[in-house]
Amino acid sequence: MHTVTLRDGAKLAVADEGVGSPPLVLVSGLGGTAGFWNPLIDAIGPEIRTIRFDQRGIGASERGRQPVTIETLAADTWQIIDQLAIPRPVLCGHSTGGAIVQEMELMRPGTTSGIVLSGSWAGPDLFMERMFGIRLELLAKLPARYSEFAALLGSPPAWHRDHPDALRNVIDQAPSEAEAAIIEERIHALLAHDCRGRLSRLRSPALILGAADDMIVPAYLQRELAALLANPALHMFDHGGHFYPVTRPADTAATLRRWLSTIDT
């Protein structure tokens, strides 16, 4: 990890690994950690250059003074790309990261080699609003249950059966009061994201990924995304839950590689 300093003085922890073109900038979801991508990085291997980071206020990165919105997080990511002088990257965002990537592409249309929107959405619907409303209540009153509920929703039951330590670790790491405040801010930011009326402007190649059994961001929202974009490729996994980059990293990496081979860089 090395450090990138943003315009408001916040220092972000950034990992820049591998070689090859186009560079792949990985933007994680609500959790905001670079570590989310570890299984996928292992599956991709060193032949693709990857850049990942802890978002502001998360992990080893400072919170800074800016209000946390999808637009702020998009601008943060562009600052990382600019400081690392990354030419025409592919932007890959999972879940909330996909919302961030949409905003990034709208900020600088045509300056990327393509975008990957994984387990993401153009705008929330009633299911997401109610589900995240319950999560906010749990976060305020029962933070350990918040973590457990999010983990249970995020991965298929069979994966939890086969990885019991992962769930135990989540339960043991309930957010502190300060961490809960950051999570709350981020949930409000993701629920405010709605690009439905703007996505038709985008012309870059786009890979939309989803899973049929996603219980956090339902598969129909990825299909809606694909319908709103001018140059989409849609790939739906038959299972894997919301966190299929973790539960199915080899399949996710293989799908990314195939799509990357089809785009001009």
N, C-alpha and C positions, 0 to 999 in steps of 0.2 A: 504493500500500500504506500502511496505517496500522497501529498497534500495539494489541493487546488484551493486558492483563496478567492471567494466570490466578491462582487463589488461592495456588498454590505459588510465585508470583513469576515464572514463565516468561513471556516476552514472545513473542507470536505475531504474525506478519505477516499482515494481513488485507486483502483487496481487496473493496470494496463498490461495485458499478457498476450503471448502468442504472436504470430506473424501472419502475413497474408492480407489480401484485399478482396472485397471491401471490408474495412474494419466494422465490427459489430458492437454498437453501444447498447448495453443491456440496462434497462430501467425497471426496477422491481416495483411491486405493488404496495398495498397498504403498509406492510411491514417495513418497507423502505431500505432493506439491507442488501449490501453486495453479496453477502453469504447465501441469500436465497438461490443464487445462480450456481452454487458449487457443483451440484450433481450434473447440470447441463454443461458446465465448463469441462468437467472430467470426460463427458461423453463426446463433446466436440473435439477435444484435443488441441494441441498447440498450433495446428496449421491454419487456424483462423484467429486473427487478432481480435481480442475482446476487451472492452472497457466497461467496468462496472464500479459502483460506488455506493456508499452509505449516504442517503439523502439528508438534507438539513434537519438537525435535531435527532438523528437516528444513529445508533451505534457509535462509531468513532468520529462522527461529523458534528460540528457545532450547529446550534439552532439559528444563530444570527438574529437580525432585527426585522426581516421582512415577514409579512403575514403569509401563512402557508396556504396557497391556492394552487390549483393545477397550473395556472399561468406562471406563478412564481417558480414552481418546480420545473416547468419546461424551460424557463429562462436560465435557471441554474444549470440544467444539463447542457444547454448551448454554450454557457460559459466554460464548462469543462471541455467540450469539444474544441472551442476556440483556443483555449490555453494549451491544449495538447496538439493543436494544429492538425486535426484529423480531417483528411479530405473526403468529401462525399461519403459519409458513413451510411451504414444501414442502421436504422433505429429500431430496436426491439423492446417493446414494453409489455409486461404481463399485468393484467388486471388494471389497477390504478395506473401502473406504468404505461399501459396502452392508452389511457386517457391523456397522460403526459405527452406521449409520442404524437397523438393527434394534434395537440396544441402546438407542439414543436414544428410539425410539418406545416401547419397553418401560419406560423410565424415566419417561416422561411421556405415557402413552396419551391420545389424544384431543386433544392440544394442537397438533397440526399440521394443515395443510390436506390433507396426503397425503404419501406417501413414494414414491421411485423407487429400486428396487434393480436396479442395472445390473451385469451380469456377476458376480453375487454368488452366495451359497450360504447355506443355513440351517445347515449343518454340513459339515465335510470328509468325504471318502470316501477309499478306498484310493488311488485315482489321485492325488488332491491330496497326500495324505501322502507318497507315494513321490516325486512330482515335486518337492515342496518340500524333501524330504530331500536329493535330488540337488543342488538349488540351494544348500542350506546347506553341503554339502561343497565345492562350487565356490567359494562365497563365502569359506570358510576357507582354501582352498589356491590357488585361481586366480581372484582377484577380477575380472580383466579378462574371463575366460571366463564368469564369472557374469553380468556385464552383457550380454555378447554372446548367451549362451544365453537369457536372459530376453527380450531384444529379438526374437530369432528366433522364440521361442514365441509372442510376443504379437501379431504382425501377420502377415497372409498373405504367402506367398512373392512374389506378384506386386506387393504393396505395397513390399516391400523392393527388388525389381528396379527399381521406378519411383522410389524415394527412397533411393538408395545413400548419400547424405550422412548421413541419419539414423542408419544403422547404423554408419558410420564414427565419428560423434560419440559414440555410445554406447561403442564400443570404446576411444576415446581418453579416456573419463571413468570409468575404473575406480575403485571406491570406495576411499578411504583406510582405514587401520586403524580410525579412529574411526567413520567412516561405516559400515563393515562391521559394527561392533558394534551400531549402531542398526538396521541392516537385519535382523541376526540376531534381535534382540529383537522386531522387528515381525513376522517370520515366525513365531516361536513364538506370538505373540499371535493371529495370524490362524488358526493351526492349532488353537488352544484354543477358538475360537469355535464354539459349537453351541447354536442356539436352537430346535432342532426341537421340543422339548417345551413351548415358551412362545409360539410365534408365533400359535397359535389365539386368544390373548387380544386380538390387534390387530384393530381395526375400521376404521381409517382407509383411504381409498382408496389402493391400491398399484399402481404400474406396475412390472412386472418385465420387464427387457430382457435379451436375450442374443443370441449369434450361433452359428449352427450349426457353424461351424468353429473355435470357441474351444478352444485346446489348453492353456489354463491352468485355467479354470473351465468344465468341460464343460456343454453346453446342458442335459443332463438335470438338472443341479443347479438351474437356473433354473425348470424345470418342477416340480421338487419344491417350490421356494419358493412358486410359485403355488398348488400344491395345499394348502399348509399355511396360507395366508392366507384371511381371511374375505371380503375385498373386492378381489380381484386383477384386473388386466388384464395379459395376457401378450403381448409382442411379440418375435418372434425374427427377427433379420436372417439372410438366407440366407448371407451371408459378411461378413467384416470382421475376423475374429480377435478376440482378447480386447480389443484396444484400438480397438474400432469408434468410440468417441467421437473418436478421432484419425484413423482411416482412413476413416470415413464420418460426418464431423461434420454435414453438411447433412441427411442422413437421420435422424440421431439427434436433431437439433434439431427437425425437422419432426414426429417422433413425440412428442417431449416437448410441443410446442405443442398438438398434437391432444388429447393426454390432459389437459393443463392446462385446456383449454376445456370439459372434461366434469365437472370437480370443483367443488364448492361451496367458496367461500373466505370 
